[in-house]
């Protein structure tokens, strides 16, 4: 099992880092943990490089399920 901390961007004021986490289980399942934004930040401008940038650094890509 592995735990990765992902840099998802920054929020203002003060360039506060926004982390996310990826858990890779021993049986190959990836679990993404996004703690979300506080209500006070909804609608404010943020600097986010994108989650797929972080996934690419781990050689991962999103999967979609219906």
VMD Tcl script that builds the backbone (N, CA, C; Angstrom):
set m [mol new atoms 198]
animate dup $m
set s [atomselect $m all]
$s set {name element resname resid chain x y z} {
  {N N UNK 1 A 0.850 -1.171 0.000}
  {CA C UNK 1 A 0.000 0.000 0.000}
  {C C UNK 1 A 0.896 1.235 0.000}
  {N N UNK 2 A 0.461 2.256 -0.751}
  {CA C UNK 2 A 1.209 3.517 -0.820}
  {C C UNK 2 A 0.263 4.695 -0.626}
  {N N UNK 3 A 0.809 5.763 -0.072}
  {CA C UNK 3 A 0.072 7.010 0.098}
  {C C UNK 3 A 0.885 8.119 -0.550}
  {N N UNK 4 A 0.250 8.858 -1.475}
  {CA C UNK 4 A 0.893 9.987 -2.134}
  {C C UNK 4 A 0.161 11.260 -1.745}
  {N N UNK 5 A 0.934 12.314 -1.464}
  {CA C UNK 5 A 0.341 13.632 -1.262}
  {C C UNK 5 A 0.458 14.374 -2.583}
  {N N UNK 6 A -0.650 14.939 -3.058}
  {CA C UNK 6 A -0.689 15.631 -4.338}
  {C C UNK 6 A -0.810 17.133 -4.118}
  {N N UNK 7 A -0.094 17.895 -4.914}
  {CA C UNK 7 A -0.215 19.352 -4.890}
  {C C UNK 7 A -1.274 19.728 -5.913}
  {N N UNK 8 A -2.408 20.239 -5.449}
  {CA C UNK 8 A -3.508 20.576 -6.347}
  {C C UNK 8 A -3.576 22.058 -6.671}
  {N N UNK 9 A -2.768 22.869 -6.021}
  {CA C UNK 9 A -2.751 24.298 -6.308}
  {C C UNK 9 A -2.642 25.107 -5.034}
  {N N UNK 10 A -3.002 26.390 -5.150}
  {CA C UNK 10 A -2.977 27.286 -3.996}
  {C C UNK 10 A -4.261 28.091 -3.953}
  {N N UNK 11 A -4.616 28.528 -2.772}
  {CA C UNK 11 A -5.750 29.437 -2.632}
  {C C UNK 11 A -5.256 30.684 -1.919}
  {N N UNK 12 A -5.965 31.750 -2.129}
  {CA C UNK 12 A -5.550 33.043 -1.601}
  {C C UNK 12 A -6.485 33.462 -0.477}
  {N N UNK 13 A -6.084 34.258 0.470}
  {CA C UNK 13 A -4.847 35.016 0.498}
  {C C UNK 13 A -3.681 34.182 1.018}
  {N N UNK 14 A -2.493 34.572 0.642}
  {CA C UNK 14 A -1.291 33.978 1.196}
  {C C UNK 14 A -0.789 32.721 0.530}
  {N N UNK 15 A -1.308 32.365 -0.626}
  {CA C UNK 15 A -0.857 31.166 -1.331}
  {C C UNK 15 A -0.890 29.919 -0.446}
  {N N UNK 16 A -2.039 29.643 0.120}
  {CA C UNK 16 A -2.234 28.473 0.975}
  {C C UNK 16 A -2.257 27.230 0.093}
  {N N UNK 17 A -1.393 26.235 0.357}
  {CA C UNK 17 A -1.371 25.043 -0.490}
  {C C UNK 17 A -2.651 24.220 -0.359}
  {N N UNK 18 A -3.073 23.640 -1.480}
  {CA C UNK 18 A -4.256 22.780 -1.511}
  {C C UNK 18 A -3.784 21.359 -1.807}
  {N N UNK 19 A -3.796 20.472 -0.801}
  {CA C UNK 19 A -3.349 19.104 -1.039}
  {C C UNK 19 A -4.502 18.171 -1.391}
  {N N UNK 20 A -4.146 17.069 -1.966}
  {CA C UNK 20 A -5.044 15.942 -2.170}
  {C C UNK 20 A -4.215 14.703 -1.882}
  {N N UNK 21 A -4.846 13.569 -1.826}
  {CA C UNK 21 A -4.124 12.348 -1.492}
  {C C UNK 21 A -4.551 11.223 -2.415}
  {N N UNK 22 A -3.599 10.375 -2.772}
  {CA C UNK 22 A -3.882 9.191 -3.556}
  {C C UNK 22 A -3.404 7.992 -2.759}
  {N N UNK 23 A -4.309 7.065 -2.522}
  {CA C UNK 23 A -3.974 5.819 -1.838}
  {C C UNK 23 A -3.965 4.722 -2.890}
  {N N UNK 24 A -2.856 4.000 -3.003}
  {CA C UNK 24 A -2.779 2.839 -3.882}
  {C C UNK 24 A -2.762 1.606 -2.988}
  {N N UNK 25 A -3.810 0.782 -3.121}
  {CA C UNK 25 A -3.912 -0.408 -2.287}
  {C C UNK 25 A -3.026 -1.520 -2.841}
  {N N UNK 26 A -2.773 -2.518 -2.023}
  {CA C UNK 26 A -1.918 -3.630 -2.433}
  {C C UNK 26 A -2.522 -4.450 -3.568}
  {N N UNK 27 A -3.846 -4.355 -3.780}
  {CA C UNK 27 A -4.471 -5.084 -4.890}
  {C C UNK 27 A -4.677 -4.204 -6.124}
  {N N UNK 28 A -3.988 -3.044 -6.186}
  {CA C UNK 28 A -3.976 -2.222 -7.388}
  {C C UNK 28 A -5.098 -1.217 -7.529}
  {N N UNK 29 A -5.874 -0.993 -6.494}
  {CA C UNK 29 A -6.960 -0.012 -6.545}
  {C C UNK 29 A -6.418 1.350 -6.129}
  {N N UNK 30 A -6.782 2.390 -6.889}
  {CA C UNK 30 A -6.397 3.766 -6.568}
  {C C UNK 30 A -7.588 4.490 -5.967}
  {N N UNK 31 A -7.373 5.135 -4.829}
  {CA C UNK 31 A -8.421 5.883 -4.141}
  {C C UNK 31 A -7.961 7.330 -4.019}
  {N N UNK 32 A -8.726 8.243 -4.614}
  {CA C UNK 32 A -8.408 9.665 -4.563}
  {C C UNK 32 A -9.172 10.307 -3.414}
  {N N UNK 33 A -8.458 11.054 -2.580}
  {CA C UNK 33 A -9.073 11.762 -1.459}
  {C C UNK 33 A -8.907 13.257 -1.706}
  {N N UNK 34 A -10.037 13.941 -1.878}
  {CA C UNK 34 A -10.057 15.391 -2.062}
  {C C UNK 34 A -10.863 15.948 -0.902}
  {N N UNK 35 A -10.216 16.747 -0.061}
  {CA C UNK 35 A -10.883 17.236 1.145}
  {C C UNK 35 A -11.859 18.368 0.878}
  {N N UNK 36 A -11.849 18.918 -0.338}
  {CA C UNK 36 A -12.820 19.948 -0.702}
  {C C UNK 36 A -12.416 21.336 -0.243}
  {N N UNK 37 A -13.258 22.294 -0.609}
  {CA C UNK 37 A -13.034 23.699 -0.287}
  {C C UNK 37 A -13.984 24.136 0.825}
  {N N UNK 38 A -13.517 25.044 1.695}
  {CA C UNK 38 A -14.446 25.616 2.661}
  {C C UNK 38 A -15.484 26.476 1.931}
  {N N UNK 39 A -16.685 26.561 2.461}
  {CA C UNK 39 A -17.747 27.358 1.825}
  {C C UNK 39 A -17.321 28.800 1.581}
  {N N UNK 40 A -16.482 29.338 2.437}
  {CA C UNK 40 A -16.061 30.736 2.290}
  {C C UNK 40 A -15.226 30.972 1.028}
  {N N UNK 41 A -14.723 29.918 0.385}
  {CA C UNK 41 A -13.902 30.065 -0.816}
  {C C UNK 41 A -14.678 29.815 -2.103}
  {N N UNK 42 A -15.919 29.414 -2.013}
  {CA C UNK 42 A -16.714 29.143 -3.208}
  {C C UNK 42 A -16.847 30.419 -4.035}
  {N N UNK 43 A -16.519 30.335 -5.320}
  {CA C UNK 43 A -16.625 31.471 -6.225}
  {C C UNK 43 A -15.396 32.356 -6.294}
  {N N UNK 44 A -14.395 32.104 -5.469}
  {CA C UNK 44 A -13.177 32.906 -5.500}
  {C C UNK 44 A -12.187 32.302 -6.492}
  {N N UNK 45 A -11.317 33.144 -7.022}
  {CA C UNK 45 A -10.310 32.696 -7.977}
  {C C UNK 45 A -9.213 31.924 -7.259}
  {N N UNK 46 A -8.843 30.789 -7.837}
  {CA C UNK 46 A -7.758 29.978 -7.285}
  {C C UNK 46 A -6.799 29.602 -8.409}
  {N N UNK 47 A -5.579 29.268 -8.040}
  {CA C UNK 47 A -4.564 28.846 -8.996}
  {C C UNK 47 A -4.400 27.333 -8.878}
  {N N UNK 48 A -5.021 26.582 -9.800}
  {CA C UNK 48 A -4.955 25.127 -9.760}
  {C C UNK 48 A -4.327 24.582 -11.035}
  {N N UNK 49 A -3.204 23.870 -10.929}
  {CA C UNK 49 A -2.578 23.316 -12.119}
  {C C UNK 49 A -3.372 22.156 -12.710}
  {N N UNK 50 A -4.245 21.585 -11.940}
  {CA C UNK 50 A -5.063 20.489 -12.438}
  {C C UNK 50 A -4.641 19.152 -11.859}
  {N N UNK 51 A -5.623 18.383 -11.517}
  {CA C UNK 51 A -5.376 17.079 -10.928}
  {C C UNK 51 A -4.693 16.145 -11.908}
  {N N UNK 52 A -5.025 16.251 -13.191}
  {CA C UNK 52 A -4.418 15.351 -14.167}
  {C C UNK 52 A -2.912 15.574 -14.293}
  {N N UNK 53 A -2.431 16.775 -13.986}
  {CA C UNK 53 A -0.986 17.029 -13.985}
  {C C UNK 53 A -0.320 16.182 -12.905}
  {N N UNK 54 A -0.919 16.145 -11.730}
  {CA C UNK 54 A -0.376 15.334 -10.641}
  {C C UNK 54 A -0.482 13.839 -10.956}
  {N N UNK 55 A -1.614 13.420 -11.538}
  {CA C UNK 55 A -1.760 12.003 -11.916}
  {C C UNK 55 A -0.677 11.598 -12.900}
  {N N UNK 56 A -0.398 12.459 -13.870}
  {CA C UNK 56 A 0.612 12.143 -14.883}
  {C C UNK 56 A 1.980 11.921 -14.246}
  {N N UNK 57 A 2.284 12.648 -13.184}
  {CA C UNK 57 A 3.573 12.467 -12.511}
  {C C UNK 57 A 3.682 11.088 -11.864}
  {N N UNK 58 A 2.538 10.423 -11.666}
  {CA C UNK 58 A 2.503 9.066 -11.106}
  {C C UNK 58 A 2.179 8.031 -12.180}
  {N N UNK 59 A 2.208 8.451 -13.445}
  {CA C UNK 59 A 1.882 7.581 -14.594}
  {C C UNK 59 A 0.462 7.047 -14.513}
  {N N UNK 60 A -0.472 7.897 -14.076}
  {CA C UNK 60 A -1.880 7.520 -13.975}
  {C C UNK 60 A -2.720 8.408 -14.882}
  {N N UNK 61 A -3.902 7.942 -15.225}
  {CA C UNK 61 A -4.878 8.753 -15.950}
  {C C UNK 61 A -6.248 8.439 -15.374}
  {N N UNK 62 A -7.210 9.369 -15.498}
  {CA C UNK 62 A -8.534 9.130 -14.915}
  {C C UNK 62 A -9.284 8.023 -15.648}
  {N N UNK 63 A -10.091 7.302 -14.902}
  {CA C UNK 63 A -10.991 6.297 -15.476}
  {C C UNK 63 A -12.412 6.772 -15.207}
  {N N UNK 64 A -13.294 6.531 -16.141}
  {CA C UNK 64 A -14.672 6.982 -15.996}
  {C C UNK 64 A -15.599 5.778 -15.957}
  {N N UNK 65 A -16.547 5.800 -15.060}
  {CA C UNK 65 A -17.510 4.713 -14.901}
  {C C UNK 65 A -18.908 5.260 -15.085}
  {N N UNK 66 A -19.772 4.455 -15.670}
  {CA C UNK 66 A -21.176 4.855 -15.823}
  {C C UNK 66 A -22.029 4.071 -14.865}
}
mol reanalyze $m
mol bondsrecalc $m
mol representation Tube
mol addrep $m
